[in-house]
Amino acid sequence: MEVTRKNFKDSLSTVYSAIDEADFLAIDGEFSGISDGPSVSALTNGLDTPEERYEKLKKHSMDFLLFQFGICTFRYDQSESKYLTKSFNFYIFPKPFSRNSPDKKFICQSSSIDFLASQGFDFNKVFRNGIPYLNQEEEVQLREQYEERRNQSNGAGTQSFISPSKGPMNVPEEHKDFINRVIEKVEGLLNNSEKTVDLDPCTGFQRKLIYQTLNWRFPKGLHVETVETEKKERFIQISKVDEDERRRREQQKQEREQEELNDAVGFSRVVHAISKSGKLVVGHNMLLDVMHTIHQFYCPLPEDLIDFKDVTMCVFPRLLDTKLMASTQPFKELITNTSLAELEKRLKDGPFKPPRVECCEGFQSYDTATEMLHEAGYDAYITGLCFISMANYLGSFLTPPKSHISAKSKLVEPFYNKLFLMRIIDIPYLNISGPDLQPKRDHVLYVTFPKEWKTSDLYQLFSAFGNIVVSWIDDTSAFVSLSQTDQVQIAMNTSEFAESYRIQTYAEYVRAKQRDQNPSRRSRVEGGWSETPYCTAAAMTTAAAYNYTHRSLTGKRSISPIQEEQGSEGGDEVSSSSAGSGWTHYSNMDKGFKKIKMDGGGTFESGIAQTYADVVESKTTDSWFKQPAVGRPSMSPIQEEVGPEGANADDWPQPSANPGKKNGKQKKRKSEEPMSSGLFDVPQVW
């Protein structure tokens, strides 16, 4: 369904209903550009930290416009074993609805516009009929201005009725003839049978003089209102009315202004509905989609990454990125190309199965055989198909296998709230619901050099150290990754007396950068991250989503869908027991992602005493972040999905009603007991 300004109000109830009944929904956006200055390589440096990547995107991407927003809702029909879809294609443009509404500026990138034009994008629908929007702050300001105008007895072209004035208006000499002609027209209106008279278009100052003069000369019997033509010309319309009619017209005017305010909020109302639903929102490589959505429709992006995470969790309690999902186990070895079009094609073939889907009546039916890529509604549709195929594939690892895995399943929970980070070598995702991975970069050097240098100069400089990887920062600096950590000190020693360039270790670079920046406004506190004003502000208008976030995520260990190739000393596969720490079977072993059979007691048949986290802990000391789960049974996602054989839900392990004293926190575990949670531990080294 295409939605523009012309049919937006009539379509709202349909959109709300589709969101409300959906099991999950997929989104996609099209933008007027990506980067306002840096090249893609500079904008996405391979050794960015999550904070640096966020700062770059915030600085260089947010002045572009998200002008097409695609939403596709998916509802599973249990009786027919198929998904029913409803797709929407919204055209968005920040058209000011009045002089007081924001007149927003945005920029375009020629390459992006040229690309969209080559795909048949209809820019006329955006600029002529795009749906307006306001963020929360802009909406509050406009409503306050509206109330202020209502409470004022005198205003510049805003009054719709005449109120008594204390004395004659002091009219400047150059406007006296104009005002006298207006008075003559009003007197003529009062002395004849006509009901209204329209004055000629005039300036805002002249309209103010008219209002204030008529207040004094004709305190009763008139209704005065400013009218705007289709060509944006403003003129004053004066009508003869009695007191009852005046009040009726004033009430109508107030209702029109309220409707105009709601129209100005526009597409933001759809985003608010998605947020309040708490439904899983699926996207493909969706970091920019999320950032633009929050920036345009909620609030300006915070300066700090941690605050951005807070806002995101308040707006979107559950996110899932299909590009990250396809890049990790158990899909990593089966999928070689994770671009959306190629991913959709790959998931049609074994061992995957394309899902059964049917378009609801009255909605556009897409045929993937005739690609419509880069139409946001179509991209959202195939993103949802990719998620369903991958989620259902996870059901093949259950015993017995399940052909349908829902969006709420514990099997897909490890992928929640992790957004794919492009072109970062050792940090594959941004962890929205907790701390990010902190890889060791002992083999990385920070090199500064003259502006004339090229990549070949850096390769020549480090030619004695074998294979290197160069990641450009700007025209005079780059990261150089050596193949061996023990080569770092040799490189530092050889550069001690160099004049044209300077080499620092990565640790020295980080320390210098931290000294130059303001200290972080956030700190770790026991049980989670300290609160920020952003989260509180967003929660005021997204209470349902915010409550869901804290109900389901507070105190949960930060989860990672990624497990690299690390085995245990006793074998090549690590499995968990019912007392283990969750998804330890999501590991990249030589024999691949194996089926885990469960015995009658609900434990894994080939269980090993150590969890995956325990194995990795034995190999590295500082590379794991740990946090005990709060109020969750010690079960794996597979156990929670199927339950113990021969038992019903009431027999499953339940959280303790009294988990402990001191604000309900869990008692300290004994050192010899492995930490457990509903999910797995987060590796700090990718």
DAJO-V309670 format. One record per residue. N is the residue number from 1. RES is the residue in one letter. NEAR is the number of other ideal C-beta (glycine too) atoms within 8 Angstrom. Layout:
N_RES_NEAR, N_RES_NEAR
//
This chain:
1_M_12, 2_E_8, 3_V_12, 4_T_11, 5_R_10, 6_K_5, 7_N_7, 8_F_12, 9_K_6, 10_D_5, 11_S_11, 12_L_10, 13_S_6, 14_T_8, 15_V_13, 16_Y_9, 17_S_8, 18_A_11, 19_I_14, 20_D_7, 21_E_7, 22_A_13, 23_D_11, 24_F_13, 25_L_16, 26_A_15, 27_I_17, 28_D_14, 29_G_13, 30_E_12, 31_F_13, 32_S_11, 33_G_13, 34_I_10, 35_S_11, 36_D_9, 37_G_4, 38_P_8, 39_S_6, 40_V_8, 41_S_7, 42_A_10, 43_L_13, 44_T_12, 45_N_14, 46_G_10, 47_L_12, 48_D_12, 49_T_7, 50_P_12, 51_E_7, 52_E_9, 53_R_13, 54_Y_11, 55_E_9, 56_K_13, 57_L_13, 58_K_10, 59_K_7, 60_H_11, 61_S_17, 62_M_11, 63_D_7, 64_F_16, 65_L_11, 66_L_13, 67_F_11, 68_Q_14, 69_F_13, 70_G_19, 71_I_16, 72_C_16, 73_T_13, 74_F_16, 75_R_10, 76_Y_10, 77_D_9, 78_Q_5, 79_S_4, 80_E_6, 81_S_8, 82_K_10, 83_Y_14, 84_L_12, 85_T_15, 86_K_12, 87_S_17, 88_F_13, 89_N_13, 90_F_13, 91_Y_15, 92_I_15, 93_F_11, 94_P_11, 95_K_7, 96_P_10, 97_F_8, 98_S_7, 99_R_4, 100_N_5, 101_S_12, 102_P_7, 103_D_5, 104_K_6, 105_K_5, 106_F_9, 107_I_9, 108_C_10, 109_Q_12, 110_S_6, 111_S_7, 112_S_13, 113_I_12, 114_D_8, 115_F_9, 116_L_11, 117_A_9, 118_S_6, 119_Q_9, 120_G_5, 121_F_10, 122_D_6, 123_F_9, 124_N_7, 125_K_11, 126_V_13, 127_F_7, 128_R_6, 129_N_9, 130_G_15, 131_I_13, 132_P_15, 133_Y_12, 134_L_13, 135_N_13, 136_Q_11, 137_E_8, 138_E_10, 139_E_13, 140_V_8, 141_Q_8, 142_L_13, 143_R_9, 144_E_8, 145_Q_9, 146_Y_11, 147_E_8, 148_E_8, 149_R_9, 150_R_7, 151_N_5, 152_Q_8, 153_S_4, 154_N_9, 155_G_9, 156_A_8, 157_G_11, 158_T_8, 159_Q_11, 160_S_9, 161_F_10, 162_I_12, 163_S_9, 164_P_5, 165_S_10, 166_K_3, 167_G_5, 168_P_5, 169_M_10, 170_N_4, 171_V_9, 172_P_6, 173_E_5, 174_E_4, 175_H_10, 176_K_9, 177_D_6, 178_F_10, 179_I_12, 180_N_8, 181_R_8, 182_V_12, 183_I_10, 184_E_8, 185_K_11, 186_V_14, 187_E_8, 188_G_9, 189_L_12, 190_L_9, 191_N_5, 192_N_6, 193_S_2, 194_E_7, 195_K_4, 196_T_9, 197_V_10, 198_D_9, 199_L_11, 200_D_5, 201_P_6, 202_C_11, 203_T_5, 204_G_8, 205_F_7, 206_Q_10, 207_R_14, 208_K_11, 209_L_13, 210_I_14, 211_Y_14, 212_Q_11, 213_T_14, 214_L_14, 215_N_14, 216_W_10, 217_R_8, 218_F_10, 219_P_9, 220_K_6, 221_G_8, 222_L_13, 223_H_14, 224_V_14, 225_E_10, 226_T_10, 227_V_9, 228_E_6, 229_T_9, 230_E_3, 231_K_4, 232_K_6, 233_E_7, 234_R_12, 235_F_12, 236_I_13, 237_Q_12, 238_I_14, 239_S_11, 240_K_10, 241_V_10, 242_D_6, 243_E_7, 244_D_6, 245_E_9, 246_R_11, 247_R_8, 248_R_8, 249_R_14, 250_E_11, 251_Q_8, 252_Q_8, 253_K_10, 254_Q_9, 255_E_8, 256_R_8, 257_E_9, 258_Q_9, 259_E_8, 260_E_10, 261_L_12, 262_N_8, 263_D_10, 264_A_13, 265_V_10, 266_G_13, 267_F_13, 268_S_14, 269_R_10, 270_V_12, 271_V_12, 272_H_11, 273_A_11, 274_I_14, 275_S_13, 276_K_10, 277_S_11, 278_G_9, 279_K_12, 280_L_12, 281_V_13, 282_V_15, 283_G_16, 284_H_12, 285_N_10, 286_M_13, 287_L_12, 288_L_12, 289_D_12, 290_V_13, 291_M_14, 292_H_14, 293_T_15, 294_I_14, 295_H_12, 296_Q_10, 297_F_11, 298_Y_13, 299_C_12, 300_P_6, 301_L_11, 302_P_10, 303_E_4, 304_D_9, 305_L_9, 306_I_11, 307_D_14, 308_F_13, 309_K_10, 310_D_15, 311_V_16, 312_T_12, 313_M_14, 314_C_15, 315_V_13, 316_F_11, 317_P_11, 318_R_10, 319_L_16, 320_L_14, 321_D_17, 322_T_15, 323_K_13, 324_L_14, 325_M_13, 326_A_13, 327_S_11, 328_T_11, 329_Q_12, 330_P_11, 331_F_12, 332_K_10, 333_E_8, 334_L_8, 335_I_12, 336_T_3, 337_N_7, 338_T_8, 339_S_6, 340_L_14, 341_A_9, 342_E_9, 343_L_16, 344_E_12, 345_K_8, 346_R_12, 347_L_13, 348_K_8, 349_D_6, 350_G_4, 351_P_5, 352_F_13, 353_K_8, 354_P_8, 355_P_10, 356_R_8, 357_V_11, 358_E_8, 359_C_12, 360_C_8, 361_E_4, 362_G_4, 363_F_10, 364_Q_9, 365_S_5, 366_Y_11, 367_D_5, 368_T_8, 369_A_4, 370_T_5, 371_E_7, 372_M_7, 373_L_9, 374_H_10, 375_E_13, 376_A_14, 377_G_17, 378_Y_13, 379_D_14, 380_A_17, 381_Y_14, 382_I_13, 383_T_17, 384_G_16, 385_L_14, 386_C_15, 387_F_15, 388_I_12, 389_S_14, 390_M_14, 391_A_14, 392_N_14, 393_Y_12, 394_L_12, 395_G_13, 396_S_9, 397_F_12, 398_L_10, 399_T_8, 400_P_4, 401_P_8, 402_K_9, 403_S_7, 404_H_8, 405_I_11, 406_S_8, 407_A_12, 408_K_5, 409_S_12, 410_K_10, 411_L_11, 412_V_12, 413_E_11, 414_P_12, 415_F_11, 416_Y_12, 417_N_11, 418_K_15, 419_L_13, 420_F_13, 421_L_13, 422_M_6, 423_R_7, 424_I_13, 425_I_9, 426_D_10, 427_I_13, 428_P_12, 429_Y_12, 430_L_11, 431_N_14, 432_I_10, 433_S_11, 434_G_10, 435_P_7, 436_D_9, 437_L_14, 438_Q_6, 439_P_9, 440_K_6, 441_R_8, 442_D_9, 443_H_10, 444_V_12, 445_L_14, 446_Y_12, 447_V_14, 448_T_7, 449_F_12, 450_P_7, 451_K_5, 452_E_4, 453_W_9, 454_K_6, 455_T_7, 456_S_6, 457_D_9, 458_L_15, 459_Y_10, 460_Q_7, 461_L_8, 462_F_11, 463_S_6, 464_A_3, 465_F_11, 466_G_6, 467_N_4, 468_I_12, 469_V_8, 470_V_11, 471_S_12, 472_W_10, 473_I_8, 474_D_6, 475_D_4, 476_T_8, 477_S_10, 478_A_10, 479_F_14, 480_V_13, 481_S_13, 482_L_15, 483_S_9, 484_Q_8, 485_T_7, 486_D_6, 487_Q_11, 488_V_12, 489_Q_7, 490_I_9, 491_A_13, 492_M_11, 493_N_7, 494_T_6, 495_S_10, 496_E_6, 497_F_4, 498_A_8, 499_E_3, 500_S_5, 501_Y_11, 502_R_8, 503_I_10, 504_Q_10, 505_T_11, 506_Y_13, 507_A_7, 508_E_9, 509_Y_10, 510_V_8, 511_R_8, 512_A_9, 513_K_8, 514_Q_7, 515_R_6, 516_D_5, 517_Q_6, 518_N_4, 519_P_4, 520_S_7, 521_R_8, 522_R_9, 523_S_5, 524_R_4, 525_V_7, 526_E_3, 527_G_6, 528_G_7, 529_W_8, 530_S_8, 531_E_6, 532_T_12, 533_P_5, 534_Y_12, 535_C_14, 536_T_9, 537_A_9, 538_A_15, 539_A_10, 540_M_7, 541_T_7, 542_T_13, 543_A_9, 544_A_10, 545_A_15, 546_Y_13, 547_N_8, 548_Y_10, 549_T_12, 550_H_8, 551_R_7, 552_S_8, 553_L_11, 554_T_9, 555_G_9, 556_K_15, 557_R_12, 558_S_11, 559_I_14, 560_S_13, 561_P_11, 562_I_10, 563_Q_12, 564_E_7, 565_E_7, 566_Q_9, 567_G_11, 568_S_10, 569_E_3, 570_G_4, 571_G_7, 572_D_7, 573_E_12, 574_V_15, 575_S_12, 576_S_15, 577_S_9, 578_S_12, 579_A_6, 580_G_14, 581_S_14, 582_G_13, 583_W_10, 584_T_16, 585_H_14, 586_Y_11, 587_S_13, 588_N_9, 589_M_11, 590_D_6, 591_K_6, 592_G_7, 593_F_9, 594_K_9, 595_K_6, 596_I_12, 597_K_8, 598_M_13, 599_D_9, 600_G_6, 601_G_6, 602_G_12, 603_T_9, 604_F_14, 605_E_8, 606_S_8, 607_G_10, 608_I_10, 609_A_4, 610_Q_9, 611_T_14, 612_Y_15, 613_A_14, 614_D_9, 615_V_13, 616_V_13, 617_E_9, 618_S_5, 619_K_6, 620_T_8, 621_T_4, 622_D_5, 623_S_9, 624_W_12, 625_F_9, 626_K_8, 627_Q_10, 628_P_9, 629_A_12, 630_V_11, 631_G_7, 632_R_9, 633_P_9, 634_S_10, 635_M_12, 636_S_15, 637_P_15, 638_I_13, 639_Q_12, 640_E_10, 641_E_12, 642_V_8, 643_G_11, 644_P_11, 645_E_8, 646_G_4, 647_A_8, 648_N_5, 649_A_5, 650_D_4, 651_D_6, 652_W_10, 653_P_5, 654_Q_5, 655_P_7, 656_S_6, 657_A_4, 658_N_4, 659_P_11, 660_G_8, 661_K_3, 662_K_5, 663_N_3, 664_G_6, 665_K_9, 666_Q_8, 667_K_6, 668_K_4, 669_R_8, 670_K_5, 671_S_4, 672_E_3, 673_E_6, 674_P_10, 675_M_10, 676_S_10, 677_S_15, 678_G_14, 679_L_13, 680_F_16, 681_D_15, 682_V_14, 683_P_13, 684_Q_10, 685_V_9, 686_W_9
//
